[in-house]
């Protein structure tokens, strides 16, 4: 497999921290927590022309 190096404009990542040490289902719990607190970061998300968030 070949990898190409590229440079990307700066960007930010907003999310939740978790670990496999938290046991089975930790990803689902992270998503549930992030969804419960989406209002806290929704103003920082990119939106389309109709105000809908663009991607997750």
PyMOL Python script that loads the backbone (N, CA, C, O; Angstrom):
from pymol import cmd

cmd.read_pdbstr("""\
ATOM      1  N   UNK A   1       0.849  -1.160   0.000  1.00  0.00           N
ATOM      2  CA  UNK A   1       0.000   0.000   0.000  1.00  0.00           C
ATOM      3  C   UNK A   1       0.903   1.235   0.000  1.00  0.00           C
ATOM      4  O   UNK A   1       1.891   1.301   0.732  1.00  0.00           O
ATOM      5  N   UNK A   2       0.552   2.187  -0.817  1.00  0.00           N
ATOM      6  CA  UNK A   2       1.321   3.425  -0.919  1.00  0.00           C
ATOM      7  C   UNK A   2       0.532   4.572  -0.295  1.00  0.00           C
ATOM      8  O   UNK A   2      -0.682   4.675  -0.470  1.00  0.00           O
ATOM      9  N   UNK A   3       1.241   5.430   0.436  1.00  0.00           N
ATOM     10  CA  UNK A   3       0.618   6.597   1.045  1.00  0.00           C
ATOM     11  C   UNK A   3       1.218   7.847   0.433  1.00  0.00           C
ATOM     12  O   UNK A   3       2.428   7.926   0.223  1.00  0.00           O
ATOM     13  N   UNK A   4       0.385   8.805   0.152  1.00  0.00           N
ATOM     14  CA  UNK A   4       0.842  10.082  -0.364  1.00  0.00           C
ATOM     15  C   UNK A   4       0.730  11.114   0.735  1.00  0.00           C
ATOM     16  O   UNK A   4      -0.294  11.210   1.411  1.00  0.00           O
ATOM     17  N   UNK A   5       1.782  11.881   0.908  1.00  0.00           N
ATOM     18  CA  UNK A   5       1.766  12.933   1.917  1.00  0.00           C
ATOM     19  C   UNK A   5       1.146  14.183   1.309  1.00  0.00           C
ATOM     20  O   UNK A   5       1.443  14.536   0.167  1.00  0.00           O
ATOM     21  N   UNK A   6       0.287  14.851   2.068  1.00  0.00           N
ATOM     22  CA  UNK A   6      -0.313  16.093   1.602  1.00  0.00           C
ATOM     23  C   UNK A   6      -0.443  17.040   2.785  1.00  0.00           C
ATOM     24  O   UNK A   6      -0.392  16.614   3.938  1.00  0.00           O
ATOM     25  N   UNK A   7      -0.609  18.305   2.499  1.00  0.00           N
ATOM     26  CA  UNK A   7      -0.820  19.296   3.541  1.00  0.00           C
ATOM     27  C   UNK A   7      -2.259  19.769   3.475  1.00  0.00           C
ATOM     28  O   UNK A   7      -2.817  19.962   2.395  1.00  0.00           O
ATOM     29  N   UNK A   8      -2.839  19.950   4.620  1.00  0.00           N
ATOM     30  CA  UNK A   8      -4.235  20.346   4.723  1.00  0.00           C
ATOM     31  C   UNK A   8      -4.308  21.651   5.496  1.00  0.00           C
ATOM     32  O   UNK A   8      -3.543  21.884   6.431  1.00  0.00           O
ATOM     33  N   UNK A   9      -5.237  22.489   5.091  1.00  0.00           N
ATOM     34  CA  UNK A   9      -5.444  23.731   5.838  1.00  0.00           C
ATOM     35  C   UNK A   9      -5.815  23.378   7.273  1.00  0.00           C
ATOM     36  O   UNK A   9      -6.348  22.299   7.532  1.00  0.00           O
ATOM     37  N   UNK A  10      -5.535  24.287   8.205  1.00  0.00           N
ATOM     38  CA  UNK A  10      -5.848  23.973   9.595  1.00  0.00           C
ATOM     39  C   UNK A  10      -7.346  23.778   9.796  1.00  0.00           C
ATOM     40  O   UNK A  10      -8.173  24.351   9.088  1.00  0.00           O
ATOM     41  N   UNK A  11      -7.663  22.952  10.784  1.00  0.00           N
ATOM     42  CA  UNK A  11      -9.043  22.660  11.111  1.00  0.00           C
ATOM     43  C   UNK A  11      -9.112  22.250  12.576  1.00  0.00           C
ATOM     44  O   UNK A  11      -8.087  21.982  13.203  1.00  0.00           O
ATOM     45  N   UNK A  12     -10.295  22.205  13.102  1.00  0.00           N
ATOM     46  CA  UNK A  12     -10.503  21.804  14.490  1.00  0.00           C
ATOM     47  C   UNK A  12     -11.356  20.555  14.539  1.00  0.00           C
ATOM     48  O   UNK A  12     -12.166  20.298  13.648  1.00  0.00           O
ATOM     49  N   UNK A  13     -11.162  19.791  15.582  1.00  0.00           N
ATOM     50  CA  UNK A  13     -11.960  18.596  15.815  1.00  0.00           C
ATOM     51  C   UNK A  13     -12.637  18.764  17.166  1.00  0.00           C
ATOM     52  O   UNK A  13     -11.992  19.069  18.169  1.00  0.00           O
ATOM     53  N   UNK A  14     -13.930  18.562  17.175  1.00  0.00           N
ATOM     54  CA  UNK A  14     -14.705  18.654  18.411  1.00  0.00           C
ATOM     55  C   UNK A  14     -15.256  17.274  18.683  1.00  0.00           C
ATOM     56  O   UNK A  14     -15.862  16.664  17.801  1.00  0.00           O
ATOM     57  N   UNK A  15     -15.060  16.776  19.874  1.00  0.00           N
ATOM     58  CA  UNK A  15     -15.562  15.438  20.143  1.00  0.00           C
ATOM     59  C   UNK A  15     -15.491  15.079  21.606  1.00  0.00           C
ATOM     60  O   UNK A  15     -15.405  15.939  22.482  1.00  0.00           O
ATOM     61  N   UNK A  16     -15.529  13.803  21.839  1.00  0.00           N
ATOM     62  CA  UNK A  16     -15.468  13.250  23.183  1.00  0.00           C
ATOM     63  C   UNK A  16     -14.289  12.292  23.247  1.00  0.00           C
ATOM     64  O   UNK A  16     -13.909  11.681  22.248  1.00  0.00           O
ATOM     65  N   UNK A  17     -13.722  12.174  24.429  1.00  0.00           N
ATOM     66  CA  UNK A  17     -12.585  11.285  24.613  1.00  0.00           C
ATOM     67  C   UNK A  17     -13.063   9.981  25.236  1.00  0.00           C
ATOM     68  O   UNK A  17     -13.917   9.978  26.123  1.00  0.00           O
ATOM     69  N   UNK A  18     -12.504   8.879  24.763  1.00  0.00           N
ATOM     70  CA  UNK A  18     -12.849   7.581  25.315  1.00  0.00           C
ATOM     71  C   UNK A  18     -11.726   6.601  25.073  1.00  0.00           C
ATOM     72  O   UNK A  18     -10.753   6.907  24.385  1.00  0.00           O
ATOM     73  N   UNK A  19     -11.867   5.426  25.641  1.00  0.00           N
ATOM     74  CA  UNK A  19     -10.812   4.418  25.537  1.00  0.00           C
ATOM     75  C   UNK A  19     -11.428   3.026  25.541  1.00  0.00           C
ATOM     76  O   UNK A  19     -12.497   2.805  26.110  1.00  0.00           O
ATOM     77  N   UNK A  20     -10.741   2.100  24.900  1.00  0.00           N
ATOM     78  CA  UNK A  20     -11.170   0.703  24.936  1.00  0.00           C
ATOM     79  C   UNK A  20     -11.098   0.156  26.355  1.00  0.00           C
ATOM     80  O   UNK A  20     -11.724  -0.858  26.664  1.00  0.00           O
ATOM     81  N   UNK A  21     -10.338   0.823  27.220  1.00  0.00           N
ATOM     82  CA  UNK A  21     -10.279   0.412  28.621  1.00  0.00           C
ATOM     83  C   UNK A  21     -11.639   0.534  29.303  1.00  0.00           C
ATOM     84  O   UNK A  21     -11.860  -0.059  30.358  1.00  0.00           O
ATOM     85  N   UNK A  22     -12.549   1.300  28.703  1.00  0.00           N
ATOM     86  CA  UNK A  22     -13.887   1.485  29.272  1.00  0.00           C
ATOM     87  C   UNK A  22     -14.803   0.292  28.991  1.00  0.00           C
ATOM     88  O   UNK A  22     -15.942   0.255  29.457  1.00  0.00           O
ATOM     89  N   UNK A  23     -14.311  -0.663  28.242  1.00  0.00           N
ATOM     90  CA  UNK A  23     -15.058  -1.895  28.009  1.00  0.00           C
ATOM     91  C   UNK A  23     -15.946  -1.856  26.778  1.00  0.00           C
ATOM     92  O   UNK A  23     -16.001  -0.868  26.046  1.00  0.00           O
ATOM     93  N   UNK A  24     -16.633  -2.960  26.582  1.00  0.00           N
ATOM     94  CA  UNK A  24     -17.501  -3.133  25.422  1.00  0.00           C
ATOM     95  C   UNK A  24     -18.580  -2.048  25.389  1.00  0.00           C
ATOM     96  O   UNK A  24     -19.159  -1.696  26.417  1.00  0.00           O
ATOM     97  N   UNK A  25     -18.833  -1.534  24.197  1.00  0.00           N
ATOM     98  CA  UNK A  25     -19.872  -0.530  24.013  1.00  0.00           C
ATOM     99  C   UNK A  25     -19.426   0.895  24.254  1.00  0.00           C
ATOM    100  O   UNK A  25     -20.252   1.808  24.269  1.00  0.00           O
ATOM    101  N   UNK A  26     -18.098   1.106  24.449  1.00  0.00           N
ATOM    102  CA  UNK A  26     -17.648   2.467  24.747  1.00  0.00           C
ATOM    103  C   UNK A  26     -17.901   3.420  23.590  1.00  0.00           C
ATOM    104  O   UNK A  26     -18.151   4.601  23.830  1.00  0.00           O
ATOM    105  N   UNK A  27     -17.847   2.960  22.354  1.00  0.00           N
ATOM    106  CA  UNK A  27     -18.098   3.842  21.209  1.00  0.00           C
ATOM    107  C   UNK A  27     -19.555   4.303  21.212  1.00  0.00           C
ATOM    108  O   UNK A  27     -19.834   5.483  20.997  1.00  0.00           O
ATOM    109  N   UNK A  28     -20.464   3.396  21.448  1.00  0.00           N
ATOM    110  CA  UNK A  28     -21.884   3.754  21.501  1.00  0.00           C
ATOM    111  C   UNK A  28     -22.146   4.762  22.624  1.00  0.00           C
ATOM    112  O   UNK A  28     -22.938   5.688  22.451  1.00  0.00           O
ATOM    113  N   UNK A  29     -21.487   4.588  23.767  1.00  0.00           N
ATOM    114  CA  UNK A  29     -21.658   5.534  24.873  1.00  0.00           C
ATOM    115  C   UNK A  29     -21.089   6.903  24.517  1.00  0.00           C
ATOM    116  O   UNK A  29     -21.662   7.928  24.887  1.00  0.00           O
ATOM    117  N   UNK A  30     -19.959   6.927  23.798  1.00  0.00           N
ATOM    118  CA  UNK A  30     -19.390   8.208  23.369  1.00  0.00           C
ATOM    119  C   UNK A  30     -20.347   8.942  22.434  1.00  0.00           C
ATOM    120  O   UNK A  30     -20.555  10.147  22.573  1.00  0.00           O
ATOM    121  N   UNK A  31     -20.934   8.207  21.473  1.00  0.00           N
ATOM    122  CA  UNK A  31     -21.891   8.823  20.550  1.00  0.00           C
ATOM    123  C   UNK A  31     -23.102   9.344  21.299  1.00  0.00           C
ATOM    124  O   UNK A  31     -23.569  10.448  21.022  1.00  0.00           O
ATOM    125  N   UNK A  32     -23.616   8.575  22.236  1.00  0.00           N
ATOM    126  CA  UNK A  32     -24.782   9.002  23.007  1.00  0.00           C
ATOM    127  C   UNK A  32     -24.460  10.275  23.786  1.00  0.00           C
ATOM    128  O   UNK A  32     -25.273  11.198  23.831  1.00  0.00           O
ATOM    129  N   UNK A  33     -23.276  10.326  24.398  1.00  0.00           N
ATOM    130  CA  UNK A  33     -22.867  11.503  25.158  1.00  0.00           C
ATOM    131  C   UNK A  33     -22.715  12.713  24.238  1.00  0.00           C
ATOM    132  O   UNK A  33     -23.168  13.809  24.568  1.00  0.00           O
ATOM    133  N   UNK A  34     -22.080  12.513  23.092  1.00  0.00           N
ATOM    134  CA  UNK A  34     -21.902  13.620  22.139  1.00  0.00           C
ATOM    135  C   UNK A  34     -23.252  14.137  21.646  1.00  0.00           C
ATOM    136  O   UNK A  34     -23.458  15.347  21.554  1.00  0.00           O
ATOM    137  N   UNK A  35     -24.161  13.233  21.331  1.00  0.00           N
ATOM    138  CA  UNK A  35     -25.487  13.650  20.865  1.00  0.00           C
ATOM    139  C   UNK A  35     -26.259  14.406  21.939  1.00  0.00           C
ATOM    140  O   UNK A  35     -26.961  15.371  21.638  1.00  0.00           O
ATOM    141  N   UNK A  36     -26.132  13.973  23.183  1.00  0.00           N
ATOM    142  CA  UNK A  36     -26.823  14.650  24.285  1.00  0.00           C
ATOM    143  C   UNK A  36     -26.329  16.083  24.481  1.00  0.00           C
ATOM    144  O   UNK A  36     -27.074  16.939  24.957  1.00  0.00           O
ATOM    145  N   UNK A  37     -25.078  16.341  24.115  1.00  0.00           N
ATOM    146  CA  UNK A  37     -24.476  17.656  24.344  1.00  0.00           C
ATOM    147  C   UNK A  37     -24.250  18.438  23.048  1.00  0.00           C
ATOM    148  O   UNK A  37     -23.486  19.403  23.030  1.00  0.00           O
ATOM    149  N   UNK A  38     -24.909  18.023  21.971  1.00  0.00           N
ATOM    150  CA  UNK A  38     -24.693  18.671  20.675  1.00  0.00           C
ATOM    151  C   UNK A  38     -25.003  20.168  20.714  1.00  0.00           C
ATOM    152  O   UNK A  38     -24.328  20.951  20.046  1.00  0.00           O
ATOM    153  N   UNK A  39     -25.991  20.567  21.468  1.00  0.00           N
ATOM    154  CA  UNK A  39     -26.371  21.985  21.538  1.00  0.00           C
ATOM    155  C   UNK A  39     -25.204  22.858  22.008  1.00  0.00           C
ATOM    156  O   UNK A  39     -25.128  24.037  21.662  1.00  0.00           O
ATOM    157  N   UNK A  40     -24.305  22.282  22.788  1.00  0.00           N
ATOM    158  CA  UNK A  40     -23.155  23.034  23.301  1.00  0.00           C
ATOM    159  C   UNK A  40     -22.182  23.437  22.196  1.00  0.00           C
ATOM    160  O   UNK A  40     -21.469  24.432  22.332  1.00  0.00           O
ATOM    161  N   UNK A  41     -22.147  22.680  21.113  1.00  0.00           N
ATOM    162  CA  UNK A  41     -21.174  22.946  20.047  1.00  0.00           C
ATOM    163  C   UNK A  41     -21.821  23.200  18.690  1.00  0.00           C
ATOM    164  O   UNK A  41     -21.114  23.433  17.710  1.00  0.00           O
ATOM    165  N   UNK A  42     -23.144  23.161  18.614  1.00  0.00           N
ATOM    166  CA  UNK A  42     -23.817  23.258  17.310  1.00  0.00           C
ATOM    167  C   UNK A  42     -23.478  24.551  16.569  1.00  0.00           C
ATOM    168  O   UNK A  42     -23.414  24.551  15.340  1.00  0.00           O
ATOM    169  N   UNK A  43     -23.263  25.638  17.284  1.00  0.00           N
ATOM    170  CA  UNK A  43     -22.928  26.905  16.617  1.00  0.00           C
ATOM    171  C   UNK A  43     -21.565  26.837  15.937  1.00  0.00           C
ATOM    172  O   UNK A  43     -21.282  27.639  15.047  1.00  0.00           O
ATOM    173  N   UNK A  44     -20.719  25.897  16.340  1.00  0.00           N
ATOM    174  CA  UNK A  44     -19.376  25.764  15.762  1.00  0.00           C
ATOM    175  C   UNK A  44     -19.350  24.859  14.532  1.00  0.00           C
ATOM    176  O   UNK A  44     -18.363  24.839  13.796  1.00  0.00           O
ATOM    177  N   UNK A  45     -20.420  24.118  14.308  1.00  0.00           N
ATOM    178  CA  UNK A  45     -20.476  23.187  13.179  1.00  0.00           C
ATOM    179  C   UNK A  45     -20.745  23.933  11.873  1.00  0.00           C
ATOM    180  O   UNK A  45     -21.352  25.005  11.861  1.00  0.00           O
ATOM    181  N   UNK A  46     -20.280  23.340  10.781  1.00  0.00           N
ATOM    182  CA  UNK A  46     -20.609  23.897   9.466  1.00  0.00           C
ATOM    183  C   UNK A  46     -22.022  23.467   9.113  1.00  0.00           C
ATOM    184  O   UNK A  46     -22.439  22.346   9.405  1.00  0.00           O
ATOM    185  N   UNK A  47     -22.752  24.376   8.481  1.00  0.00           N
ATOM    186  CA  UNK A  47     -24.140  24.107   8.106  1.00  0.00           C
ATOM    187  C   UNK A  47     -24.348  24.414   6.627  1.00  0.00           C
ATOM    188  O   UNK A  47     -23.637  25.233   6.045  1.00  0.00           O
ATOM    189  N   UNK A  48     -25.325  23.752   6.030  1.00  0.00           N
ATOM    190  CA  UNK A  48     -25.662  24.048   4.640  1.00  0.00           C
ATOM    191  C   UNK A  48     -26.539  25.293   4.586  1.00  0.00           C
ATOM    192  O   UNK A  48     -26.822  25.908   5.613  1.00  0.00           O
ATOM    193  N   UNK A  49     -26.963  25.656   3.389  1.00  0.00           N
ATOM    194  CA  UNK A  49     -27.747  26.874   3.190  1.00  0.00           C
ATOM    195  C   UNK A  49     -29.110  26.841   3.892  1.00  0.00           C
ATOM    196  O   UNK A  49     -29.739  27.882   4.080  1.00  0.00           O
ATOM    197  N   UNK A  50     -29.560  25.653   4.273  1.00  0.00           N
ATOM    198  CA  UNK A  50     -30.843  25.534   4.984  1.00  0.00           C
ATOM    199  C   UNK A  50     -30.651  25.393   6.496  1.00  0.00           C
ATOM    200  O   UNK A  50     -31.613  25.170   7.231  1.00  0.00           O
ATOM    201  N   UNK A  51     -29.397  25.524   6.955  1.00  0.00           N
ATOM    202  CA  UNK A  51     -29.115  25.450   8.383  1.00  0.00           C
ATOM    203  C   UNK A  51     -28.896  24.060   8.930  1.00  0.00           C
ATOM    204  O   UNK A  51     -28.780  23.886  10.143  1.00  0.00           O
ATOM    205  N   UNK A  52     -28.836  23.051   8.052  1.00  0.00           N
ATOM    206  CA  UNK A  52     -28.624  21.671   8.503  1.00  0.00           C
ATOM    207  C   UNK A  52     -27.132  21.409   8.672  1.00  0.00           C
ATOM    208  O   UNK A  52     -26.338  21.862   7.848  1.00  0.00           O
ATOM    209  N   UNK A  53     -26.729  20.686   9.722  1.00  0.00           N
ATOM    210  CA  UNK A  53     -25.301  20.386   9.908  1.00  0.00           C
ATOM    211  C   UNK A  53     -24.768  19.569   8.732  1.00  0.00           C
ATOM    212  O   UNK A  53     -25.471  18.723   8.180  1.00  0.00           O
ATOM    213  N   UNK A  54     -23.535  19.833   8.363  1.00  0.00           N
ATOM    214  CA  UNK A  54     -22.888  19.112   7.271  1.00  0.00           C
ATOM    215  C   UNK A  54     -21.974  18.034   7.823  1.00  0.00           C
ATOM    216  O   UNK A  54     -20.828  18.320   8.172  1.00  0.00           O
ATOM    217  N   UNK A  55     -22.446  16.822   7.908  1.00  0.00           N
ATOM    218  CA  UNK A  55     -21.634  15.688   8.272  1.00  0.00           C
ATOM    219  C   UNK A  55     -21.332  15.539   9.754  1.00  0.00           C
ATOM    220  O   UNK A  55     -21.454  16.478  10.541  1.00  0.00           O
ATOM    221  N   UNK A  56     -20.938  14.330  10.100  1.00  0.00           N
ATOM    222  CA  UNK A  56     -20.546  13.987  11.449  1.00  0.00           C
ATOM    223  C   UNK A  56     -19.339  13.098  11.383  1.00  0.00           C
ATOM    224  O   UNK A  56     -18.825  12.676  12.419  1.00  0.00           O
TER     225      UNK A  56
END
""", "prot")
cmd.dss("prot")
cmd.show_as("cartoon", "prot")
cmd.util.cbc("prot")
cmd.orient("prot")
